[in-house]
Amino acid sequence: MLKKLMLGAAITALSVGSLQAAELKFKPGEDAKFNWSSYEQFKSAVDLSGESLTISGPWLGADKDLFMSVVAYFEEATGVKVQYAGSDSFEQQIVIDTGAGSAPNVAVFPQPGLAADLASKGYLVPLGDKTRDWLKDNYAAGQSWVDLGTYKDKDGKPTFYGFPFKADLKSLVWYIPENFEDAGYEVPQTMEELKALTEQIVADGGTPWCIGLGSGAATGWPATDWVEDMMLRTASPETYDKWVTNEIPFDDPAVVNAIEEFGWFARNDKFVDGGAGAVATTDFRDSPKGLFTSPPKCYMHKMASFIPSFFPEGTQLGVDADFFYFPAYAGKDLGKPVLGAGTIFAITKASKAAEAFVQFLETPIAHEIWMAQSGLLTAFKGVNLDAYANSTLRKQGEILLNATTFRFDGSDLMPGKIGAGSFWTGMVDYAGGKPAKEVATEIQKSWDALK
């Protein structure tokens, strides 16, 4: 749901831009943290002077500027002139444009489900086995990323269409290092240790968690992240995939168990600031505030990488507040799964420049230029981690690199009336005391009604 929240805050607009080669953010060869050799090799191998390339995507404002700072290096290396059109109505516009035969060369999809839908109608261009194999070999948990970009074509054949670039991270727990140090707590390395720490904090007279599901009309979405993370920690990735496509029903025992795993934390009055009854009514933007009170109202807060935007002004990440990986069970042998989101690049109108742009995304420099500014995490094993703008981003990038499985936000992969509808409201009902099985069965009924 991170993408939906951020786009929902944007002003409806259409922004078209292109940076000239003279506006390169970092001068090639001058900073050792960048892999300039990858840039020079690409530049010497590709000459498309006079060609043009159109790209459409969701980015506006600062995000557009950051993306265009990367595009500038592609333009300088190849001679291609790039025009980018950004809109917070991208998802509607790309459907119109592809259907009308006026698609851009490249489209940037925040939702894989939309890309899959267009692929099934023949509107995406396959990226080929070479690119697919590169991704599998060069991204951590590479098969997960290949799967994320693989959709059925018009004939129902699985085909690789989407190149993942720029990830968001959800599997995080935020805490105050000073509070942990004062109480003698250590960062848990396993889910067993996290649950033991939760109980220890209560035994010591404290409250372990702050949890808030409130988000206006979107109330309930933070709980979907909890359940998705718990699915990946209690069931196989294949089970997760079947769940988000409804190949197994929403009230399958594996799903009900994941909901109840969330409930272990959220439905215990002693575990949550304000008691279990406050979970559904506390706004997610306010929920981390309890970390910062003295004495603390809570010690931990599970939320995606964007939540520091709602921390008290002046909070220094890594010092005043920090995070750790939401750990997996040591006893379940499911590796280190990571839940997240991000964007997928796909070719919607074939050209040599479009093919070259996808090749450019395979260079470390294409990632490092954005990494060095902010807002981009990558699973690309070939980047220099020193290129990250700060230690917080680097630490999040390392979590991606250590992942054995990556899965996209499940609610964003489900039909809108489920992932942004009955799943949200069902989690509010569950937080309020309704049994997990009953909630899951009601969500399944709403899914059946769509068929």
N, C-alpha and C positions, 0 to 999 in steps of 0.2 A: 503493500500500500504506500510505500514511500514516494514512488513516482506520482501517484495520484494526488497526494497531498501537495507536493511541490508544484506540479502543474496547475493544480486548482488555485494556487495563490498567484499565478501569473496573470498579467493583464492580457486580455484577448487582443492579439496583434499578429501582424505578419511582418517579419523582419528579413530583409535580403542584404547580404553583405559579402565582401571579398576583401581580403588583405593583400597588399602588394608585397613583392619579395623584399622590398626595402624595410618592411615592418617586422622582420624576424625578431622574436622576443629575446632570443639568446644567439649571440654570434657564433657560427659554426667554428669548432676547434678551440674555443677559449675556456671552456669549463670542463674539467676532467670527469665530472659526474655524469656527463652525457656520452652516449655511445655514438660519437660522431662518425666513426668508421662505417656504421650501418647506414648512416645518411649518405656518406660519400659513395659507398658501393651502390646504393639505390640510384643516386644521381647519375653515376657513370653508366648505369645499365638501361636507363629509361630516358628517351627524348621524345616528347610529344608536343613540341613547340607549335603553337597555333591551335591546339585542340582546346575544347571547352568541356566542362563537367558541371552538371547540376545536381545538387544534393538538397533533400528536404528532410526536416526532422523537428523534434519538439523543443529544441533549445532556443531560448530568448535571453536577452540581457547579458548578465555576466557569463552564463553557460555558453551562449553563442560566441562571445568574445574569446573564451578559452578554447572552444573548438576551432575557431578561425585562426587562432595562434598556431595550432597544429597544421591546419590546412595551408598556411603560408609556406611551410617547409616543403609540402608536396608541390605547390606552385613553383617555388624556386628550383626544386630539383628536376621537375619535368617540363616546365614551360606551359603547363596547362592553366587555363583561366577558370577558376571555380566560382560558381554562384550558389550560395546557400540561402534557402528559404526556411525560416523557422516560424512555427505557429503553435499556440496552445490548443489549436483545433486540428493538429496534425493527423490524428487518427481518423477523423472524418474526411479530411482533405485528400489523404493518400488513397482512400477508397474511391473517391470521386475521380481523382486524376488517373489512376490505373484503369478504371472502368471506361474512361473517356479516351484512352489512348494517349494521354498527355502526361505520363509519369516522368518524374526526374530520373536521371541516370542511377542515382543511389538514394535509398531511403533509410532513415535511422529510426528503428522501431523500439519504443519503450516496452511494448507488450509482445512477446513471442506469439501469443495466440492470434493476433492480428496478422502477423507475418505468415503464420501457418494457413490462415484463411485465404490470403491472397495467393499463396503458393498453390493451394488446391484448385484455384481458378486459372492457373497458368500465368499469373502476373509477375512472378519472380524468376530470375535467371539463375540456374544452378552454378555454384562456385567451383565445382569440380573436385575430383579425388585428391589432387595435389594440395589444394588449400585445406581440405578436410584433414588430411594426414598431417599437415604442418601444425594445425591447431591441436590435434590429439597429442603430438609429440612435444609441443612447446608451451602449452598451458598446463599448470598444475591441475590434477583431476581432469586431464584433457578430454577423456571420453564424455564426461558430464557436459562440457562446453560444446562438443560436437553434437551431442544429443539435443542440446538447447537450440541449435541452428538447423536441425534436420526436421523436415516436414514432408507430408505426402504431396506428390504432384497431382496433376489432373487425372492420372490413371491410378492413383492410390499407391504409387511406389515411393518409399522413403528416399528423399533426396536432400543433399546438403545445400542449403540456401543462405544461411545466416552466419555472419562473422561477429562474435561477441567482442565488443570494445567498450570499456568503461563499466565497471561493476560497482554495485552498492552492497553493503554488508549489514546483515541483520543479527547474526548470532553473537551478540555482545551483551555483557553485563557491566554496568557502570557502578563505580564505587569511589569513596574518598579514601585515598591511601592513609592519611593521617588518622582517620577513624579506625581503620583496620589495625594500624600500628598501635594505637592507644589501647585497643581491646585485645591485642595479641592474636589477631586472626591472620591467616595466610590465604592467598588466592587459591581456590580449589582447582585441582587439575582434572577431576573426574566428576560425573554427575553424582556418584555416591558421596564424594567429598562435599559437593555443593549442598546436598540435602542434609548432610551431617552438620555443616556450618550453619544452615538455616535453623536447625534444632538447637545448636549450641548457643546461638545469639538469643533465642528465646529463653534458654536456661539461664543465661547471664542477665536476663531482665530487659533485653532490647527487643526491637522489632526488625526482622530481617529485610523485608521487602516494601517498596513502594510500587504500586501497580494502579494504573488508571486507564480505563477504556473509553473515556469520554472524548468525542470528536465531532460535536454537532450532529449533522445528518449522517456522518460516517461513524458514529459511536459503535464500538465493538471491534474495530479493525485491529487494535493492538493485540487482542487475544488470538486473532488468526495467526499472527507471527509466532506466538507461543506454541500453538497447536502444531503448526508446520514444523517448527524446530523439534518439537517432541516426537512427531512422526519420524523424522530423520534419525532420532536417537533411540527409537524403540522398534522400528520396522525397517525393512530393506528399502533402498532407493527405488527398486522396481515396484514395491507396494505403494510408495509415495506417488510414483508416476501413474499407477492405476487409479489411485484415489482422485487425483486432480482431473482425470478424464472421465471419472465415474465408471471405469471398467470394474471397480469394486464399489459397492454402495457406500454412501456416507455413514451408514450405521454399521459398517463392517467392524468386527471386534478390534481390529488394529487401530481404526480411527477413534472409536469410543475410548480405547485405552489411552491414546494420545491426549484426548480432551481431559480425561481424568488425571493424567500426569500434570497438565496445566492446573487442574483443580487442586492438586496436592499443595501447590504454592498459594493459589489465589483464593481458595475457599476455606482457609483456616484463619480464624479471627486473630490468632496469636502471631501469624506469619506476616500480616499485611497492615501497614499504617492505616488507621481508621477502621480496621476490621474488614472482614470479607464484604460487608454491605457497602463499603465505600468504593470498591473496585469499579463497579459499573458507572458510578456517578462522578468519579474524579476525572477531570480532563487530563488527557495524556501529556499535555504541555505543562501542566502544573505538577504532575506526579513526581518528577525527579527533585522537586524543591525540598522534600524531606531529607534528602541526603546532606543538605547544606546547613541544616539547623544545628544549634548547639544547646543541649545534646542532640544527636541525630535522631530524627523520627524513623529513619530506616537506614540500612547499610548497603542495600543493593537495588538496582533498577535495571531490568532487562529492556533494551530498546535499540533500534538501529543506529547507524553511524551518524545520523543527522541530529540526534537529540541534544548535543551541546549548544545548539542554537537557542535552546530554552533554559540553559543554565544561567545562574546569576552573572550579571555583567562583570567582566574582568576575570572570570574563572580561567585559570591557566591549565590547559590540558596536559596531563603527564605529571603535574605537580599537585594542583588543588583537586583535580578529579582525574580518574583514569578508568580503564576498562580491562576486562579479560574475556577470553573466548568462552562462550556458553558451552560447557564441556559435555562430552559424550560419556555414556556409561562404559566403565572399564570392563564390565562383565558381559557386554552384549556383542562385542566384536564387529562393530559397525564403522570402525575407523574414526575419522574426524570430519563429520559432515558440516557443511556451511550452507546456511540459507541466505539468499540475497536477491538482488534484482540487477537491473542494468539495461544496456541498449544493445540492439542487434543491427548490424549494417547489412543491407541486402541490395543487390543490383536489380532495379526495376526497369531499366532500359539499357541494354547492352551497348558498350563502346570500349575502345581501347583504353580510354582515360579511366573508365569505371573499373576495369580489370586492374589497371595500374594502381588505383587508389586502394583497392583491397590488398594488393601486394605491399603497398606502403604501410598498411596497418600491421604487417608482419615484421616491421623493423622496430627495434627497441626505441629509436628516437621518437617515433610517432606516439609512444606511450609516455616517454620521459619528459617531453616538453610540457604536457598537461600535468603530469605528476609533480613537476617542480613548482607549479603554481598553486593547485589545490583542486579538490573535487573529483579526482580520478584515482580509482584503485584498479589494479590489474592482476590477473593470474598468470601473466606472461613471465616465464622463468628466465628469459634473457635480459630483463631490464636490470639496471643498477639501482638497488634499493636506496642508495645514497641520494638518488635524484628526487625522492619524495620531499615535499616542502617542509615537513616537520616530522618529529618522532612519532606523533599520533598516527599520521597517515602511513608511515612506514610500518608501524606495528600492525595496523589493520591489513596492509598489503601482505605482511608475513603470514597472517592468519589465512588469507586466500591461498598463498603459496604452500601452506602446510595442509590444506584441505585434501582429503581423499575422495570426497564427493561434494559437488556443488549442485544445488537445486534452486530454481527460481521460485519466488514468492507464489505459493500455490493458489492463493485467492485471486491473484491476477491472471492465472491460467484458466480459471473456471469461468463459466458464463457469468456475465455481469450480474444477473439476478440472483446468482448463488454467491460468488466470491465477494461482491459488493452489495449483497442483499441479505439473503436468509442466513448466510454464514455469520455475518456481523450480528444480526439480531439474535441468532441462536446462542452466540457466545455471551451476549448480555443476559439472556434467560438463564444460561448455565451459571454464570457468575452470581445470579440472583437466587440460585438454589435448585433449579430444575435438573433432574437427572440427565447425565450425559447421553444415555441411550435414547431417551425420549427426545432430547434436542436433536441428536443426529438423525433420528427417524423423520422428524419434521423437516429437516433440511433436505433429506433425500426425497421426500414427497414433493417439495418445491422444485427439485431437479427433474423428477419424473413428469411434472406438469409442463416442462419445456419440450419434452420429446414428442 
